Amino acid sequence: TEGTHSLVVLLHTEPYGFPEYAQALSFTATSTQAPTKAPTKAPTKAPTQPPVTPTIPPHVAPTVPPKAEESRSYCGDGDCSADESCASCPLDCGLCSSYTCSPQHCASPACRCAATTHPLGSAAATPQFVTITWDDAQTPTTFSAMMDVARTTSARDAFGCRPKMTFFTQTNDNQYQFTKQLYLEGHEVALHSVHHNTGPHTTKSEWEREIVKAREYIARLSGIPEAAITGFRAPDLKYNDAMLEVLAERGFAYDSSVPYEPTAPELLFPYTLDFGAVEQHWRQRGIIAPHAGLWEVPLPALVDGAFAAVTVQDPPGSRAEIVELLKSNFDLHYEHGRAPFVIGLTASWLLQDEAQRRAALEEVLQYVAGKSGVVFASMAELVDYMKAPVSLEQLQQAPRQCVSATPTPVEALCGGQTINTCYYSSRNFQTCEQCPDYYPGEEPSSSTIGTIAPENQWQGLFSTANEQRWDGGFCMSVTIGNKGMRPASFFEITFTTKNCQLTTLWGLKIKSTAQGKYTVIPDRNVLIKPNKEYSLGGICAKTSQKYSISGTVVLYADAP
């Protein structure tokens, strides 16, 4: 209609420390047809900014855009109308009691039903994708063993490429220089949480921290663009709707946490979660809500000849038993529809008997590479392919980047700069980036900072010498004085620094004539007993800025 209008664009985020963003735009609409006669009433002054009440957008977008008529219902309007059902609009009507999805209501590329046949029909003309996935952190013990599976194999796919692997990375205990290394070699980096302690009862706020923080840590400390980290796998494959909701809202492309048990030689291709998921029949249902547009790369159980499930990940047994299990399950995929064949592994499985299990994997890779049409791919590549599937012939006409088998030297990881070693109380890691003040995932919060009764504490006097003149080797003296009227039997010192990581600070020596505690972060409290000396090693990296240190001393009449 004619007049001045306001359009407000609002990015809504949950209250976990992430800022909201809003942008307002005003515009004026005029009639395309001249009025038949001049207006008889003088125009009133339009408000400069009409009142607007922004609303929180739905967590998932409507699958069908609303029509221009306001009275017309549509899928996604929140109302399950008479012409809608769980089979046609789970957004409004909820999921059906068992998995139900029809291409009539699920059109590609935005939506795809779970299916055991290739979207193009004929399996003979389609690629057989094979992907190896690794769960957990990359450590000095595990990294080389995992990478050598691709670096040393002579197996090559239809493009002449080595196996491309996906690493679902847990940030606790992770060595970020290794994460950058595997990324530079062409493998995929995906997420596996921060602490590896989530489950089916984990809340949305907890998933938010475990997923968003993991992506933040890996991107920042490994020098990988956040946009390149698009996948997630739940620890121990224990998932729920809250997890999938976070993944969808945070722009992830896919999840790969949902196992299922094939009961016939037909296996599932990746699909979207618009109509829920195909889950293990014996498990309590974990997904009871739709998650429009989020892809699921399902994990079929490895089965024996009678279709009894053996395992989903980490095939058990001797070398010969592992080879036989993986070969027979690959044949099921290859001969019955060519659904992607996923070899799901953990680093600990490989290290239990590295020589035998490396040899088993090599034998399996040689076997699958000997079949025509086999393509080694990452999980992200599988999802991209399913959005626009083509025949093997068409796929081979497009350029494809193979992974490298040449490790990037440590001195080259950081573009010629020295790699930083970040030291913390119980562990360390290397990164080309600046060391964070706290070990990733152990930042202090209101729940980890205790409170002390005010009547039992008072401030002492804290002074520093030459605090603006640090050069990386300066020894600073600290004087503590009691300005209270009563003697203190216990003290606590808290330091704060600028331009220097607190947890990698200095070789600290304290000589005490009272009992006290030196506090840096929650896991680094050092009790200082009378007439004892204590040392904490570390180094403060030089920067172009001046260092400074300040702090507080709390004195106690009695030890808290």
Secondary structure, DSSP 8 states (H G I E B T S, - for coil): --EEEEEEEEE---TTT---EEEEEEEEE--SS--SS--SS------SS---------SS--SS---SSTT---TTSS---TT--TTT-HHHH---SS----TTT--TTT-----SS-TTS-STTS-EEEEEEEES---TTTHHHHHHHHHS-----TTS----EEEEE-STT--HHHHHHHHHTT-EEEE--SSS---TT--HHHHHHHHHHHHHHHHHHHT--GGG--EE--GGG---HHHHHHHHHTT--EE---EE--SSS-----EEETT-----TTS-----S-EEEEEE--EE-EE-TT--EEESSS--S-HHHHHHHHHHHHHHHHHTT---EEEEEEHHHHHHTHHHHHHHHHHHHHHHHTSTTEEE--HHHHHHHHHS---HHHHHHS-------S---HHHHTTTS--EEEE-SS-EEEESS---SS-TT----TTTS----GGGEEE-EEEESSTT---SS----EEEE--SSS--SEEEEEEEEESS-GGG---EEEE-SSEEEEESSTT-EEEE-TT-EEEE-------SS--EEEEEEEEESS--
